Amino acid sequence: MSTTSTTQTLSPSTSHEEPRSGTWDGGNEPFKASYGKLMMWFFLLSDAFTFAAFLTTYGLVRHRHLAYTGDHKDFVFSSAYWPIPDKVFNSFPGLHGMDLPLAFVALMTMILIFSSVTMVLAVEAGHRMDKADVQKWLLWTLLFGATFVSCQAWEWSHFIHGTDHGLKMLDGTTFFGANLHANEYGPVLFADLFFFITGFHGTHVFSGLCLLAYCFIATTNGTFEKRGHYEMVEKVGLYWHFVDLVWVFVFTFFYLV
Amino acid sequence: MAHHAPDQTQQLGEIPKPNTGWIWKTFFVLVGITALEFVFVFVMEPSTLRNSIFIILTIFKAFFIVAEFMHLKHETKGLIWTILVPMALLIWLLVALITEGSYIGEAVYNIFK
């Protein structure tokens, strides 16, 4: 008994009564954000690099190809130059054969922005510890997110199956739609970049939906209420807004410019 | 509803009123900018000026999403710069590689002339 007490007094750590709290000793929160939220920010930063790399690649490849220089209304698909996006993305489900440039992608953008709004409302309800409201807004976010992914599935399906006229190939055959080796819209890399960029974004939306479903189940079970805070909803919210943010850039650089 | 730990700060069943005005304001700003982008798609011919307008409006939208929805505006200065400075480096990547793309294109098309 006495031996142990002697070793304790000799140990240098017990000579200080207060815990160490200097700048580099831990327990210091320079950003005043919790560990989880900070790590979510850093993850999103790295994810932003990935998407920026994709969009920069799109810029490089697009400038490596010729631009269409003729009149906008005389535009026809050709692998000789880069296509004009509003000539490629001009169809709407249920309105076959009509020329509606960018209408469907506008609807998709609205749906995603709206899902971002319902997500902030869920986070706000979490701050007030309002379980019913968190549940309600998470469900709305799930609904809009799922609608967005379904719209993207339609968009992909239409892009893959192609238009009615297709593209006349050099060997006399007509090619419809797109795959990774050939497409009727323009250079091969146009379709490849479409699949990679929107596909990678769609995968992110899908991951977000899984996280939202987890949050909804945990909220319903009262997990966050017992924990005393809804920080998990906040972290998933950060991720969800990031997905919306990426779409804003994909929308500009893939569909508008 | 099972209350395992009684909350000291607030009475049972008392939930503060939601404060959502700023959320809807941000939403209408985002919708407005998107609508403006569509106006430019149809009233302007494609040009460098039109592309610059799109990019500026996109940065505006990104600002509202990150600052308000992701709450970055209300974080500490250190966190804001930690996120923004690495992103600024990407602008250079974009400029450099787009220039490179134009050069590769020129080289490829001119080699057969």
Interface residues (C-beta under 8 A of the other chain):
Chain A: P30 F31 K32 A33 L38 W41 L45 A48 F49 A52 A53 L55 T56 T57 G59 L60 V61 R62 H63 R64 H65 L66 H72 I84 D86 P101 L102 A106 T109 M110 I113 F114 S116 V117 M119 V120 L121 E124 A125 R128 M129 D130 K131 D133 G222 K226 G228 G237 L238 H241 F242 D244 L245 V248 F249 F251 T252 L256 V257
Chain B: M1 A2 H4 A5 D7 Q10 I15 P16 P18 N19 T20 I23 W24 T26 F27 L30 V31 T34 E37 F38 V41 E45 P46 N51 F54 I55 L57 T58 K61 A62 I65 V66 F69 M70 E75 T76 G78 L79 T82 I83 P86 M87 L90 L93 L94 L97 I98 T99 E100 G101 S102 I104 G105 V108 Y109
